[in-house]
Amino acid sequence: MAERERLIAARGVHTYYGASHILRGIDFHVDRGETIGLMGRNGMGKTTLLKSLMGIVPPRGGTVEVKGRDMVGRPPYEVAQRGIAYVPEGRGIFGNLSVRENLVMAARPGTRGQRDWTYERVLDTFPRLSERLNHGGQQLSGGEQQMLTIGRALMTNPDVLILDEATEGLAPKIAREIWRICGLIRASGISSVIVDKAWKQVTQVTDRNVILVKGTVAFEGTSAELHAQPQLLEHYLGV
């Protein structure tokens, strides 16, 4: 089987908040077409790792390569320009813009010129948004805002979509819709990194899973391997 292209390669990453040492020598990678679940209890470094990959919180040690170029110290927009889309916890939509404006402003071809995710395709994927095109971002429910921020990220035609707390705080019906979307994104060939507490749902759409404990990688393996070791779930996730 042909070796997959490595899109993100983080090696020996050490990240701090002030004097607090959060990430302690983490190795983490994302290959083309791969969907990864990033798990761990609260405060174990998941969001810090995502922000380190994006350049929002620059690591003090180690390297973060995006398509072979070390991006440590580069601004987040340069990471985004290399095909990485980030859906942060808290969503970050523009509340003073309409749904249509939030989507259209992000539209651009991907790094290989791909235009797979068009405005029309996003609305077909998120029919709820098509009913609210003229609503301001602040008028949407939490679930609709999450759909909008994922749709906006897809409009950039990314190579990798990073999704932090995919369904946190959402009603079960809306959460099921988000998981359906994650499956569609995977099927479309976009790589994903998904953080969520619902490990059963995460492992249904992921190829590989990484569990962080106190800023280090405690487990890395396939969904099948994780399911086969329920003691790990109990030990590391408390489930």
C-alpha positions in Angstrom: 0.0 0.0 0.0 1.3 3.5 -0.9 2.5 5.5 2.0 0.2 8.4 2.9 1.4 11.9 2.7 2.2 13.4 6.1 0.3 16.6 6.5 1.1 17.5 10.1 4.1 16.2 12.0 4.7 17.4 15.6 7.9 16.1 17.3 9.0 16.6 20.8 6.6 19.5 21.4 6.9 21.3 24.7 4.3 24.1 25.3 3.9 26.3 28.3 1.4 28.8 29.7 3.7 31.1 31.6 5.6 28.9 34.0 3.2 26.0 33.6 4.6 23.2 31.5 1.5 21.8 29.7 2.8 19.6 26.8 5.8 17.5 27.6 7.6 16.2 24.5 4.6 15.2 22.5 4.9 13.4 19.1 1.7 13.7 17.0 1.0 13.4 13.3 -1.8 13.5 10.8 -1.7 11.8 7.4 -3.7 12.6 4.3 -7.2 11.1 4.5 -6.9 10.1 8.2 -9.4 10.9 10.9 -8.0 11.0 14.4 -9.7 11.2 17.8 -7.8 13.2 20.4 -9.0 12.2 23.9 -8.2 12.7 27.6 -9.8 14.1 30.7 -10.1 17.9 31.1 -6.8 19.7 31.6 -4.6 17.0 30.0 -3.4 19.2 27.1 -5.8 18.5 24.2 -6.7 22.1 23.4 -3.1 23.2 24.0 -1.9 20.6 21.5 -4.4 21.9 18.9 -3.3 25.5 19.6 0.3 24.5 19.3 -0.3 23.0 15.9 -2.1 26.1 14.8 0.6 28.5 16.1 -1.9 30.2 18.5 0.3 29.1 21.5 3.8 28.6 20.0 5.8 25.7 21.5 9.0 26.5 23.3 10.6 23.2 22.2 10.2 20.7 19.4 9.0 21.1 15.8 5.5 21.4 14.1 5.8 20.7 10.4 2.9 21.3 8.1 3.5 19.6 4.7 7.2 19.4 5.5 7.7 23.0 6.6 8.4 23.8 10.3 5.8 26.3 11.4 6.9 27.0 14.9 6.9 30.7 15.4 4.8 31.4 12.3 1.5 33.2 12.7 -1.7 31.1 12.7 -2.9 32.6 9.3 0.2 31.0 7.7 -0.7 27.6 9.1 -4.2 28.1 7.8 -2.9 29.0 4.4 -1.1 25.6 4.3 -4.5 23.9 4.4 -5.3 23.6 8.1 -8.8 24.7 9.2 -9.5 25.1 12.9 -12.9 25.0 14.6 -12.2 26.1 18.1 -14.1 25.4 21.3 -16.5 28.3 21.5 -16.9 28.4 17.7 -15.8 31.9 17.0 -18.3 32.8 14.3 -18.9 36.5 13.4 -22.1 37.4 15.3 -22.6 40.6 13.4 -22.6 38.9 10.0 -25.3 36.8 8.5 -25.0 33.1 7.9 -24.5 33.7 4.2 -21.8 36.3 4.9 -20.0 34.0 7.4 -19.8 31.3 4.7 -19.0 33.4 1.7 -16.2 35.3 3.4 -14.3 32.1 3.9 -14.7 30.7 0.4 -11.4 29.9 -1.4 -9.8 27.0 -3.3 -7.6 24.6 -1.3 -3.9 24.3 -1.5 -4.1 22.0 -4.5 -6.6 24.2 -6.2 -9.5 21.9 -5.1 -13.0 23.5 -4.9 -14.8 20.4 -3.6 -16.7 22.3 -0.9 -18.7 25.0 -2.6 -21.4 27.2 -1.0 -24.1 25.0 -2.5 -22.5 21.8 -1.1 -22.2 23.2 2.3 -25.9 24.2 2.3 -26.8 20.8 1.0 -24.8 19.2 3.9 -26.3 21.6 6.5 -29.9 22.1 5.3 -30.7 23.9 8.6 -28.4 26.7 7.6 -30.1 27.2 4.3 -33.2 28.1 6.2 -31.4 30.8 8.1 -29.2 32.5 5.5 -30.2 36.0 6.5 -30.0 35.4 10.3 -27.2 37.0 12.1 -24.7 34.7 13.7 -25.8 35.8 17.2 -29.4 34.7 16.4 -28.5 31.1 15.9 -28.8 28.3 18.5 -25.6 26.7 19.8 -26.1 23.7 17.4 -26.6 26.0 14.4 -23.5 28.0 15.3 -21.5 24.8 15.4 -22.9 23.8 12.0 -22.0 27.3 10.7 -18.4 27.2 12.0 -17.8 23.7 10.5 -19.4 24.8 7.2 -17.3 28.0 7.2 -14.1 25.8 7.7 -15.1 23.5 4.9 -15.5 26.6 2.6 -11.7 26.9 2.8 -11.4 23.5 1.2 -8.9 22.4 3.8 -6.6 19.4 3.8 -7.0 19.0 7.6 -10.0 20.0 9.7 -9.4 20.4 13.4 -12.5 20.2 15.5 -12.3 21.0 19.3 -15.2 19.9 21.4 -17.3 18.8 18.5 -20.6 18.4 20.4 -20.1 19.9 23.8 -23.3 21.4 25.2 -25.5 20.4 22.2 -28.8 18.6 22.4 -28.6 14.8 21.6 -30.4 15.3 18.3 -28.1 18.1 17.2 -25.0 16.1 18.4 -26.1 13.2 16.2 -26.3 15.6 13.2 -22.7 16.8 13.9 -21.5 13.1 14.0 -23.2 12.5 10.7 -21.3 15.5 9.3 -18.0 14.2 10.6 -18.7 11.0 8.7 -19.4 12.9 5.5 -16.2 14.9 6.0 -14.2 11.7 6.4 -15.8 10.2 3.3 -14.9 13.3 1.3 -11.2 12.6 2.0 -10.4 15.5 4.3 -8.2 14.6 7.2 -9.7 15.4 10.6 -8.6 15.7 14.3 -11.7 15.5 16.5 -11.8 16.3 20.3 -14.9 15.3 22.1 -15.9 13.6 25.4 -18.3 11.1 23.6 -15.6 8.5 23.0 -18.0 6.0 21.5 -19.1 8.4 18.8 -15.6 9.6 18.2 -14.3 6.0 17.7 -17.1 5.3 15.1 -15.6 7.9 12.7 -11.9 7.7 13.5 -9.0 5.6 12.1 -6.7 6.3 15.0 -7.0 7.6 18.5 -4.6 9.4 20.8 -5.1 9.7 24.6 -3.3 12.5 26.4 -2.5 12.3 30.1 -0.7 15.3 31.8 0.7 16.5 28.5 2.1 13.2 27.3 0.7 10.5 24.9 -0.6 7.7 27.0 -2.2 5.6 24.2 -2.2 5.6 20.4 -4.0 3.1 18.3 -7.0 2.2 16.2 -10.5 2.3 17.4 -10.6 -1.5 17.5 -7.5 -1.6 19.7 -9.1 0.9 22.1 -12.4 -0.9 22.3 -10.5 -4.1 23.0 -8.9 -2.6 26.1 -11.8 -1.3 28.2 -9.4 -0.9 31.2 -7.7 1.9 29.3 -10.9 3.7 28.9 -11.6 3.4 32.6 -8.1 4.4 33.6 -7.5 7.3 31.2 -11.0 8.6 30.5 -13.0 7.5 33.6 -15.7 5.7 31.6 
